[in-house]
Amino acid sequence: MKRVYITTIATALAVLAVFTGIHFFRNRAPEVDMLKVGFILESDNSTPYTYNFALAQTFLEREYPGRVQILVRSNVPDTDTEEPLRDLVRQGCGIIFANNYSDQVYAMALEYPKVQFCQASFPDAHVNEDADNFHTFNAEIYQGRYISGIVAGMKLREMIDNGVITADQALVGFVGGFPTPEVISGYTAFLLGVRSVAPEATMRVRYIGTWCNYSKEKASAKALIEEGCVIICQHTNTFGPAMACEEAAATRKVYHVGYNQSMIDTAPATSLVSVRINWTPYIAQAVGAVLESKSIEKVVGGRAHGNDMGAGFDEGWVEILELNEHIAANGTQERINRAVEAFKKGGVSVFKGNYTGTDPDNPDDTCDLSKGYSENADHSFPTFHYVLDDVITVEE
């Protein structure tokens, strides 16, 4: 009888050991030795938007030496994304990043469930749907726009206090690509930053119908300057607005705030500061997750909305670039530092104040900011799409 008990106990222990081993290895998936990382890019490194993705590629090679191979397909239109994606899958990519606005990325994720597809978010991006291997991401760029507005506001305040302009001449201009929530949210945050220092300020906005056209950007900025704007900001992709300011500075006081890249070398007499999205933290950590066979959203630092992720200054996704100390108002750098720390601690309510706004596509859709608006609360892509009444004028 003892032999039966001993045999039974031994068998049970053996079975338990087998199941324990299976559980252990299921929860400790093997690391990937070599990972092919694909990039689908809407343009090439000549545009700062795509160049900032190239910086992430360089970081990957340094961060994971000998463990990643990067394959890039540049100048891919939204409508022609499918075949480049298939090519990267055929080449063996385990994760693919896309910075365009194509629905074909989501379609490929459904077709290739073993590949991780990560796409910069946009208004109609598929979020929290049927593809666990489809991910979206974006920075909470309104934070940087607000702080760059503070920089501009301090310069306006200096100009008013020194008698260079009068309070009713505190006019800022904005050159935008399209009237999307991304652009509207950005220029609204910028103006609210300006008005936190110079509440007299108002804004005029011009859309050019493209993200990247030097001559159109420059011409729109020049027109805004001729209308009396003393600071120009932009959500476009070239130095055109900065050059318009630099050329105008020969006869009048005008300054510039840039986007995606520093413009001080191009416009040293007028460029105050620039703000950019830093794509590297998300891309590097997502690649690290795949190398370790882990969930991307559990590894990447930021705020997750299902498979959609966003972050701001707290995770290094938003950056204020070099301040032009030669022309910035005294104390500007200190003010920037305080504002960045406040955002890191979550202590800044940007879209709040005695303002009302109207959806440009639906006059019946209005907002009241007296109680505030929480940008990026449920999605990494900006959602604020109201033009503030009385203080912002959109020109044809």
C-alpha positions in Angstrom: 0.0 0.0 0.0 2.9 2.4 0.8 4.3 1.8 -2.7 0.9 2.9 -4.2 0.9 6.1 -2.1 4.6 6.8 -3.0 3.9 6.2 -6.7 0.8 8.4 -6.6 2.6 11.3 -4.8 5.5 11.1 -7.2 3.2 11.2 -10.2 1.3 14.2 -8.8 4.6 16.0 -8.2 5.8 15.3 -11.7 2.5 16.6 -13.2 2.7 19.7 -11.0 6.3 20.3 -12.1 5.3 20.1 -15.7 2.4 22.5 -15.4 4.6 24.9 -13.3 7.2 24.8 -16.0 4.7 25.5 -18.7 3.3 28.4 -16.7 6.8 29.8 -16.1 7.7 29.8 -19.7 4.4 31.2 -20.8 4.9 34.2 -18.5 8.6 34.5 -19.4 8.5 34.6 -23.1 12.0 34.4 -24.8 13.6 37.7 -25.8 13.9 38.4 -29.5 17.6 38.3 -30.6 17.2 40.3 -33.8 14.3 42.5 -34.7 13.6 44.1 -38.0 12.0 47.5 -37.5 10.1 49.1 -40.4 9.2 52.7 -41.0 6.6 54.0 -43.4 7.2 57.8 -43.8 5.0 60.3 -45.6 8.0 62.4 -46.7 11.8 62.2 -46.3 14.4 63.8 -44.0 14.2 67.1 -45.8 11.0 67.9 -43.8 11.4 68.3 -40.1 8.3 66.2 -39.3 9.9 63.1 -40.8 13.4 64.1 -39.8 12.3 63.8 -36.1 11.3 60.2 -36.9 14.8 59.7 -38.3 16.3 60.8 -35.0 14.4 57.9 -33.4 15.9 55.5 -35.9 19.4 56.7 -35.0 18.6 56.3 -31.3 17.4 52.7 -31.9 20.7 51.7 -33.4 22.6 53.1 -30.4 20.2 51.8 -27.8 20.0 48.2 -29.2 23.4 47.6 -31.0 23.3 44.5 -33.0 19.7 43.7 -32.1 17.7 45.8 -34.6 17.8 46.2 -38.3 15.9 49.3 -39.7 14.1 49.3 -43.0 12.7 52.6 -44.2 10.2 53.4 -47.0 10.0 57.2 -47.5 7.7 59.5 -49.5 4.8 57.1 -49.1 1.4 58.8 -49.9 -1.6 57.9 -47.7 -3.3 56.3 -50.7 -0.3 54.1 -51.7 0.6 52.7 -48.3 -0.5 49.1 -48.7 2.3 47.7 -50.9 5.2 49.3 -49.0 3.6 47.8 -45.8 3.4 44.4 -47.4 7.0 44.7 -48.6 8.2 45.4 -45.0 6.2 42.4 -43.7 7.7 40.2 -46.4 11.1 41.5 -45.4 10.4 40.1 -41.9 9.7 43.2 -39.9 8.3 42.4 -36.4 7.2 46.0 -35.8 6.3 48.8 -38.2 5.9 52.5 -37.5 3.9 54.8 -39.8 3.7 58.6 -39.6 1.1 59.1 -42.3 -2.7 59.1 -42.0 -3.5 56.0 -44.0 -6.3 53.6 -43.0 -4.3 50.9 -44.8 -2.1 50.5 -41.8 -5.0 49.2 -39.7 -6.1 46.9 -42.6 -2.6 45.4 -42.7 -2.7 44.9 -38.9 -5.8 42.8 -39.3 -4.2 40.8 -42.1 -0.9 40.2 -40.3 -1.7 39.7 -36.5 1.9 38.6 -35.7 3.4 42.0 -36.7 3.0 45.0 -34.4 1.8 48.1 -36.3 2.2 51.5 -34.6 0.8 54.6 -36.3 0.9 58.3 -35.3 -2.7 59.0 -34.3 -5.2 61.0 -36.4 -8.9 61.9 -36.1 -10.2 58.8 -37.8 -7.6 56.3 -36.6 -9.0 53.0 -35.4 -8.6 52.8 -31.6 -9.6 50.0 -29.3 -11.1 47.9 -32.1 -10.4 44.4 -33.4 -6.6 44.3 -33.9 -4.6 43.9 -30.7 -1.5 44.4 -32.8 -2.5 47.9 -33.9 -1.3 50.8 -31.8 -1.6 54.6 -32.1 0.5 57.3 -30.4 0.9 61.0 -30.3 2.4 63.7 -28.0 0.3 66.1 -26.0 1.7 68.9 -28.0 -0.7 71.6 -26.6 1.7 71.7 -23.6 4.6 72.9 -25.7 2.3 75.3 -27.7 1.2 76.9 -24.5 4.7 77.4 -23.2 5.9 78.8 -26.6 3.0 81.2 -26.2 4.3 82.3 -22.9 7.7 83.1 -24.6 5.8 85.1 -27.2 3.7 86.8 -24.5 6.7 87.9 -22.5 8.1 89.5 -25.7 4.8 91.2 -26.3 4.7 92.4 -22.7 8.2 93.8 -23.1 7.3 95.6 -26.3 4.2 97.1 -24.7 6.0 98.2 -21.5 8.9 99.7 -23.5 6.5 101.7 -25.8 7.5 99.8 -28.9 3.8 98.9 -29.6 0.6 99.9 -27.9 -1.7 97.4 -26.1 -4.1 97.4 -29.0 -1.3 96.5 -31.4 -0.6 93.2 -29.5 -1.5 91.1 -32.5 -0.1 87.6 -33.3 -0.5 85.7 -36.5 -0.6 82.0 -37.1 0.1 80.1 -40.4 -1.6 76.7 -40.4 -1.9 73.8 -42.8 -5.6 72.9 -42.5 -8.4 73.6 -40.0 -8.1 70.3 -38.2 -8.4 69.8 -34.4 -4.6 69.3 -34.3 -4.0 72.8 -35.7 -6.9 74.5 -33.9 -5.9 73.0 -30.6 -2.3 74.1 -31.2 -3.0 77.7 -32.0 -5.5 78.0 -29.3 -3.1 76.7 -26.7 -0.4 79.1 -28.1 -2.7 82.1 -27.8 -3.8 81.2 -24.3 -0.1 81.0 -23.4 0.4 84.5 -24.9 -2.6 85.9 -23.0 -1.4 84.5 -19.7 1.3 87.2 -19.9 -0.2 89.7 -22.3 -4.0 89.5 -22.0 -4.4 92.3 -24.6 -3.2 89.9 -27.3 -5.5 88.7 -30.2 -4.8 86.4 -33.1 -5.3 86.1 -36.8 -5.1 82.7 -38.5 -4.4 81.8 -42.2 -4.7 78.3 -43.6 -2.6 77.4 -46.7 -4.1 74.1 -47.6 -0.9 72.1 -47.4 1.6 71.1 -44.7 4.7 71.9 -46.6 5.0 74.7 -49.2 7.7 77.3 -48.6 6.3 80.0 -50.9 2.8 79.7 -49.5 3.9 79.7 -45.9 6.1 82.7 -46.5 3.5 84.6 -48.4 0.8 84.0 -45.7 3.2 85.1 -43.0 4.1 88.2 -44.9 0.4 89.0 -45.3 -0.1 88.7 -41.6 2.9 90.9 -40.9 1.5 93.5 -43.3 -1.8 93.4 -41.4 0.1 94.3 -38.2 1.0 91.0 -36.6 4.2 91.4 -34.5 4.7 87.8 -33.7 4.2 84.9 -36.2 3.7 81.2 -35.2 3.2 78.2 -37.5 1.9 74.7 -37.9 3.6 74.0 -41.2 6.8 72.4 -42.2 9.3 74.9 -43.7 11.3 78.0 -42.8 9.0 80.2 -44.9 7.3 82.0 -42.0 10.6 82.5 -40.2 12.2 84.0 -43.4 9.2 86.4 -43.8 9.8 87.7 -40.3 13.6 88.0 -40.8 13.1 90.0 -44.0 10.4 92.2 -42.4 12.6 92.9 -39.4 14.7 95.3 -41.5 11.8 97.9 -41.3 9.7 96.8 -38.3 9.7 94.9 -35.0 8.4 91.3 -35.6 9.3 88.0 -34.1 8.7 84.3 -34.8 7.9 81.1 -33.0 8.7 77.8 -34.8 7.6 74.2 -35.0 9.4 70.9 -35.3 12.9 72.4 -35.6 14.9 75.3 -34.3 14.9 78.2 -36.7 17.4 80.4 -34.9 20.2 79.8 -37.5 17.9 80.8 -40.3 16.3 83.7 -38.6 18.7 84.9 -35.8 17.2 88.3 -35.5 13.6 87.2 -35.1 13.3 83.5 -34.1 12.4 83.4 -30.4 12.0 79.6 -29.8 10.5 76.5 -31.3 8.6 73.5 -30.0 8.7 69.9 -31.3 7.3 66.4 -30.7 10.0 64.0 -29.6 9.0 60.6 -31.1 12.0 58.7 -29.7 10.6 57.7 -26.3 7.6 55.9 -27.7 9.4 54.3 -30.6 12.4 53.1 -28.5 10.2 51.7 -25.7 7.8 50.0 -28.2 10.8 48.3 -29.9 12.1 47.4 -26.4 8.7 45.8 -25.6 8.8 43.6 -28.8 12.4 42.6 -28.1 11.3 41.4 -24.7 8.1 39.9 -26.0 6.0 42.2 -23.8 2.9 44.3 -24.3 3.7 47.7 -25.8 1.3 49.6 -23.6 2.6 47.9 -20.5 6.2 49.0 -21.3 5.9 52.5 -22.8 5.7 55.3 -20.3 2.7 57.5 -20.8 -1.1 57.6 -20.7 -2.8 54.6 -22.3 -6.3 54.7 -23.9 -6.5 51.1 -24.8 -3.9 50.6 -27.5 -3.6 54.4 -28.0 -0.9 56.2 -26.0 0.0 59.9 -25.3 2.4 61.8 -23.1 3.8 65.3 -22.7 6.7 66.9 -20.9 6.4 64.2 -18.1 7.8 61.5 -20.4 9.9 63.7 -22.7 7.5 63.5 -25.7 7.3 67.3 -26.0 10.3 69.6 -26.1 11.0 73.3 -26.0 14.0 73.8 -28.2 16.8 76.4 -27.8 15.7 79.9 -26.6 17.2 82.8 -28.5 18.6 84.6 -25.5 19.7 87.5 -27.6 16.1 88.7 -28.3 13.9 87.0 -25.7 12.6 89.1 -22.9 14.5 89.0 -19.6 13.5 86.1 -17.4 12.0 84.0 -20.2 14.1 80.9 -19.6 13.2 80.8 -15.9 9.6 81.1 -16.9 9.9 78.2 -19.3 11.5 76.1 -16.7 8.8 76.7 -14.2 6.0 76.0 -16.7 7.7 72.7 -17.8 7.9 71.6 -14.2 4.2 72.5 -13.7 3.2 70.4 -16.6 5.3 67.5 -15.3 3.3 67.7 -12.1 0.0 68.0 -13.9 -0.7 71.4 -12.5 -1.6 73.4 -15.6 -5.1 73.9 -17.0 -4.6 75.3 -20.5 -8.0 75.4 -22.0 -9.8 77.3 -19.3 -10.9 80.9 -18.8 -13.5 83.4 -19.7 -13.8 82.3 -23.3 -16.4 80.8 -25.6 -15.8 79.1 -28.9 -17.5 77.9 -32.0 -16.9 74.8 -34.2 -16.0 76.3 -37.7 -17.9 73.4 -39.4 -21.0 73.6 -37.2 -22.1 77.0 -35.8 -24.5 75.2 -33.4 -21.6 73.4 -31.7 -20.1 75.8 -29.1 -18.0 75.6 -26.0 -17.7 77.5 -22.8 -14.2 77.3 -21.2 -15.3 78.7 -17.8 -15.2 75.1 -16.5 -12.3 74.1 -18.6 -11.7 71.6 -21.4 -9.5 68.5 -20.9 -7.4 68.0 -24.0 -6.2 64.5 -24.8 -8.4 63.1 -22.0 -9.5 60.0 -24.0 -7.3 60.1 -27.1 -3.7 61.0 -28.0 -4.8 63.0 -31.0 -6.0 66.6 -30.1 -9.8 67.0 -30.0 -10.3 70.8 -29.2 -11.8 72.2 -32.4 -13.4 75.5 -31.4 -12.3 78.9 -32.6 -12.4 81.3 -29.6 -14.9 84.1 -30.1 -13.6 87.7 -30.1 -9.9 86.9 -29.7 -9.2 84.7 -32.8 -10.1 85.7 -36.4 -9.7 83.1 -39.2 -9.0 84.8 -42.5 -9.9 83.6 -46.0 
